[in-house]
Amino acid sequence: MKKYIAISCGAMIGAISRYAIALSLASLTPFFFTATLVVNLLGAFCIGFIFKKLVERNPLWHDFLITGLLGSFTTFSLLTYENYTLADTGDFLTLSIYLAINLFGGFMLAFLGMKSGGAS
């Protein structure tokens, strides 16, 4: 039961945090769907960092922080929808750049997060 409570509490905080960031970035021109890009890249770094700092020591932190909080904070489904929107409008250059930034940038930031968090 602790596991489900941890995931639920983390998910609530993550979803509200993502919404707050989306609201704060709403005034920017969404050339690259700024809010999604920011939460996905920030989430990738945090997952790497948190995993090395906390999760390896206490599995319940994985449920709360990674599955719950960061799982609801980052958004693959919205990224997929935004990529479809770009493809549907024929903007394949922006689609390619946006996808590359999310995937490569996310990978690099997760790696940097793990290194910052103490990965060997």
C-alpha positions as MATLAB code, in Angstrom:
seq = 'MKKYIAISCGAMIGAISRYAIALSLASLTPFFFTATLVVNLLGAFCIGFIFKKLVERNPLWHDFLITGLLGSFTTFSLLTYENYTLADTGDFLTLSIYLAINLFGGFMLAFLGMKSGGAS';
ca = [
       0.000    0.000    0.000;
       2.919    2.369    0.701;
       4.019    1.979   -2.909;
       0.644    3.149   -4.295;
       0.458    6.089   -1.918;
       4.000    7.129   -2.840;
       3.235    6.951   -6.574;
      -0.054    8.830   -6.176;
       1.441   11.650   -4.123;
       4.369   12.001   -6.508;
       2.079   11.988   -9.554;
      -0.067   14.761   -8.092;
       2.964   16.962   -7.436;
       4.465   16.203  -10.867;
       1.271   16.986  -12.795;
       0.713   20.242  -10.923;
       4.352   21.228  -11.457;
       4.102   20.527  -15.188;
       0.927   22.603  -15.401;
       2.561   25.492  -13.512;
       5.513   25.478  -15.907;
       3.169   25.374  -18.913;
       1.286   28.390  -17.544;
       4.471   30.330  -16.853;
       5.787   29.683  -20.384;
       2.455   30.251  -22.164;
       3.370   33.780  -23.205;
       6.406   32.560  -25.174;
       6.063   31.745  -28.832;
       5.714   27.949  -28.908;
       8.063   27.467  -31.860;
       9.296   24.261  -30.252;
       6.407   23.695  -27.884;
       8.479   25.297  -25.147;
       6.721   23.889  -22.079;
       6.968   20.266  -23.232;
      10.616   20.693  -24.159;
      11.443   22.280  -20.801;
       9.699   19.641  -18.679;
      11.087   16.729  -20.681;
      14.687   17.974  -20.552;
      14.462   19.014  -16.905;
      12.806   15.704  -16.065;
      15.543   13.733  -17.847;
      18.248   15.465  -15.812;
      16.295   15.023  -12.574;
      15.676   11.316  -13.206;
      19.397   10.709  -13.663;
      20.384   12.815  -10.668;
      17.689   11.532   -8.309;
      18.304    7.930   -9.272;
      21.942    8.169   -8.233;
      21.346   10.291   -5.120;
      18.276    8.672   -3.568;
      16.758    5.750   -5.385;
      19.664    3.353   -5.067;
      19.471    3.748   -1.296;
      15.694    3.469   -0.816;
      13.346    1.825   -3.374;
      10.312    3.748   -2.065;
      11.954    6.934   -3.404;
      11.818    5.368   -6.878;
       8.053    4.982   -6.571;
       7.509    8.528   -5.299;
      10.067   10.516   -7.292;
      10.644    8.662  -10.551;
       7.431    6.711  -11.211;
       5.087    9.235   -9.604;
       6.521   12.746   -9.675;
       8.770   12.658  -12.743;
       6.571   10.177  -14.576;
       3.700   12.649  -14.483;
       5.944   15.713  -14.827;
       7.456   14.620  -18.136;
       5.137   13.908  -21.015;
       5.786   11.456  -23.823;
       2.176   11.457  -24.998;
       2.124   15.232  -25.492;
       5.506   15.063  -27.243;
       4.044   12.474  -29.607;
       0.986   14.646  -30.287;
       3.146   17.699  -30.969;
       5.320   15.701  -33.371;
       2.186   14.520  -35.169;
       0.979   18.125  -35.407;
       4.253   19.195  -37.004;
       4.162   16.278  -39.448;
       0.515   16.956  -40.278;
       1.326   20.566  -41.198;
       4.277   19.440  -43.299;
       6.871   21.166  -41.120;
       9.373   18.322  -41.270;
      12.399   20.486  -40.536;
      10.931   21.695  -37.235;
       9.734   18.155  -36.511;
      13.245   16.778  -36.999;
      14.870   19.474  -34.864;
      12.270   19.202  -32.100;
      12.489   15.423  -31.973;
      16.295   15.477  -31.975;
      16.435   18.033  -29.155;
      13.993   16.011  -27.034;
      15.618   12.629  -27.610;
      19.308   13.517  -27.774;
      18.993   16.335  -25.242;
      17.032   14.110  -22.870;
      19.597   11.345  -23.131;
      22.492   13.744  -22.537;
      20.774   15.415  -19.580;
      19.922   12.056  -17.977;
      23.589   11.111  -18.388;
      24.721   14.430  -16.872;
      22.232   13.989  -14.049;
      23.647   10.573  -13.225;
      27.201   11.913  -13.334;
      26.200   14.839  -11.105;
      24.416   12.462   -8.770;
      27.439   10.276   -8.308;
      27.536    7.702  -11.100;
      30.907    6.062  -11.543;
];
